[in-house]
Amino acid sequence: MEKGDLTCPNCGAGFRRIALTSLPGRSGEFRCAICDTVLEVLDGSRAVAYRLTVAPSRISG
């Protein structure tokens, strides 16, 4: 298991990332839940989960 943090370069939202190398995942993209910026492209080789941990102080829309 790998743990790490990921920050959106566009809005500053922070995410906790956990990857399980023992389980296959799905290929695709992970996008910021706040501004929809692509943060990571997934190849499906492992299961990856994300959790929003830091919301940006100001959300522009």
C-alpha positions, 0 to 999 in steps of 0.5 A, a space after each residue: 500500500 502506498 499513501 500520499 497527498 495530492 494538491 490541485 494546481 488549479 484551485 488548491 484542493 488537497 487529496 489523500 491518495 491510497 494505492 493498493 498494488 495487490 488489487 487491480 484498478 480501473 483505467 481512466 482519469 482522476 479529476 479534482 472534485 472542486 474544479 474538474 482539473 485532471 490530476 492523474 491518469 490511471 492505467 488500471 494496474 492498481 486500485 487507487 482511492 482518493 479523499 478530499 482533505 483540504 477544500 480551497 478557501 475560495 471557490 471561484 465559479 
